[in-house]
Amino acid sequence: MLQYKVHYGLINAAEATIELADNIHRVNERPCFRATVTGRTTGSFDYFLRIRDTWRSYIDTTSILPQRFFRNIEEKNYRKQETVDFDHARDVAAVESHKRNKNDVKRGTFKTPNNVQDIVSGFYYLRTLNYDQRKVGEIIKVQGFFDEEVFNMDVIYKGRETVETKAGAIRAIRLVPKMPDNKLFRGENAVSVYLSDDRNKIPVLIQAELVLGAVKVDMYKYQGLRNRLNLVAKN
């Protein structure tokens, strides 16, 4: 399990966890990894916003494609639960969702491209790649499905560097997902994701430049890693 502090400027705004289940789950007759991301606001942010979000993906152990995606959103007074089942043979996604009233269910089937990813499985897929032969500036093209829409998740490989985290100085691979035009992020290269430069390839730091400030998601605790983390010794 990985644990993170989320900072907005100098303020500790939230906490997040990423957990990969030890056992294999069977979904749509396929063996799957289960990856769960949770987030919650803390302190004064919790008083004004109160976020309790859970995002979960069941990822095929062979193809590294999502078989099922689930999210439970609780953000202030907003509520939404959604389940997406992927049929990669037919390239469709079946979506079932409801908001405050659990009896008010919305269902739909959407066309998807080949090898489509969800938000969680897309980042898991990036962990499986070998970056040794990639050139700095190379673009990794991933297509995703989120909120009933297909989107392009192009990711730029920016090379390797050492980053400071609350868990220590870590040698890392820097990836920059290209952001579409929006009112939240400051430019298309506003987000940097740092994966540990070792066999774990876990996210150790995420930095985002927003129009109204900067956000940092900083790993402070980890446990259960299969391989040794590439920590950099200080002089």
N, C-alpha and C positions, 0 to 999 in steps of 0.2 A: 504493500500500500504506500502511496505517495501522498504527502500532505503539503499544502501550500498556504502562504499568507498572500492576500491580495491587497496591494497598497494603491490608494488614489492620492498621488502626490506624497505627502508625508504621513497621511492618515491610513491606519490599518482598517480597511473597509470590509473585508470579507475573508472567509476561509474556504478552501476547496480540497477535495480529495480525488484521487484516481486509484481505482482498485481493479485488478485483474483476478478473477476467481481462480482458485487452484484446480477445481474440477472442470471437466468438459461437459457442456450442456448440449442437448440434442434439440434442434429447432428445424422445422421443415425437413425432417429426416436427414439432417446433416449435423456432424459434430462441430461444435462451435466454442470459441473462447467467449467469455462474458466480461466485457469491460464497462465499468460504471464510473461516471463522473458526477460528483455532487458539489453544490455550492451553496453558501449561506452568508448573508451579511452579518456583521458584528458591530458592536458599539453604537455610535450615533447613527451610522448608516442603517442599522437594523431598525431603529426607531422610525426613520423616515421612509425606508424602502421595503424592508423585510422580504428578503428573497430566500426561498427554499426550493432549489431546483435539483432534479435528478435526470441524468441523461444516461441511457444504457444501450449498448450495441451487442448483438450476438454475431460474432464474426467467424465465418467458415474457416476451419483450421487449415484447409488445403488451398483454397482460392484467395483467402484474405479478403473476401467480400462479405458485406452484411447480409444476414438472413432475416434479422428482425431488429428494429430500432424502436426504443421506447423513451418517452420523456414525460416527466411530471413537473409542471411549472406552477409555482406559487410565488407571485411577485406582487406585493401589496394586496390589492383586492382582486387581482387577475388570477384566474385558475384555468389550467388546460392540461388534459391528459391525452396523449397521442401514441398509437402503435402503428408502425409501418412494417408490413411484411413484403419482402422482396422476392420476386420470381425472376431469376436471372436467365432462365431458359426462354421466357417469353418477353423479357425486358419490360416488366411492369412492376409498379409498387401499389399495394393495396393499403389504404390509409383509413384508420378508424380513430376519431377524435371526439371529445366532448369538453365543454368548458365548465361552468359552475354546476349545471344540472346534469347529473350522470345519466339521466334518462333521455337527454337530448343528444343523441348520437349522430355524428356525421360520418358517412362513408363515401369513399371514392377510389377509383383506380386510375393510375397515371402512367403514361408511357415514359420509360427511362432509357438512357443509352447503355451500351455494353459496359460491363465492369463498373457500374455506378457505386459510389460510396455514400455513407451518411457522414455526419459531422464527426462522430467519434471514431468510426472505422477508418475514415480518411486519414486521421492522424496516426492511427495504429499502422496503417499501410506504409506511411512515410518512415516508420521505425524499421520496417523490414528491408528497406533499400540499402544497397552497398554504395557508399559515397566515395570510396577510394578512387574510382575511375571517373568520377564526375568533375567537370570543369567549373570553376567559380563563374557564376552568372548563368549557368545552365538552368533551363526551366523544366520543372517536372509537372506534367499535365495530369490533373485528376478531375473527373466529373463527379459532382455530388448531387444528392437529392435532399432538399430540406424545405419544410413548410409548403409542401405540395408543388415545389418548383425544382427544376434542374438548373444547376449553376456550374460554372467553370471555376475550379479551385487551382489555378496555376500557382506554383510554388517555386521561388528562385533559390538556388543553392548559393550561399554567400561565403562558403569556406568554413574554416575552423578557427576558434579562438578560445581563450580562457575567460570564464565569466565568474563573477563573485555572487554566491548565493548564501542564504542563511545556513545551508548545510556545508559550506566551505567553497573553496575555489575549485572549479570543475572544468576540465577540457571539454569543449562542446562543438557541435555542428550547428551552424546558424542557417535557418530557413526563413524566408520572407514570403508569406502568401500575398499575392497581389490583390488588393482590395478594390472593389468597384466603387464608383463615385457615390459618396453618401455624405450625410451631415454629421457623422460621428467621428470618423477617423481623419487624420490629417495627411491626406495623400494616399496613393496606392501602395506605398512601401512603409506604411505606418506601423506594421506589426512585425516583430521578430520573435521567432520560436527557436529556443536552444535545446537540442537533444544531446545527452551525454555521449561523448565520443568514445564509446566502448561497445561491448556486445549487448548491453541493456538498451541503449538508445532511448532513455526515458526523458521526457520533458523536464528540464531543471529550472528553466526561467522563460517567461514570456513578457515581452515589453511592448506596449502599445502607446503610440502618440495620438491622443484625442484632440479634438478641436478645443475642448474645455480642460485640458490638462493631460497628465500622463498616468498610465496604469501599469503596475508591475506585479506579475504573479510569480512568487519566489518560493521555491521548494525549501522547506525547513526541516523536514523529517522524511525518512524512507525506511522501509523494512521489507524483508522477503525477496530482495533482488537475487536473481539467479547467478549474476556475475558481479565481480568487484567494480565499484564505481571509480571512474577515472579522475580521482581527486588530485589536485596539484599541491605539492608540499610547499609551504612558505619558508623563505630563508629566515 
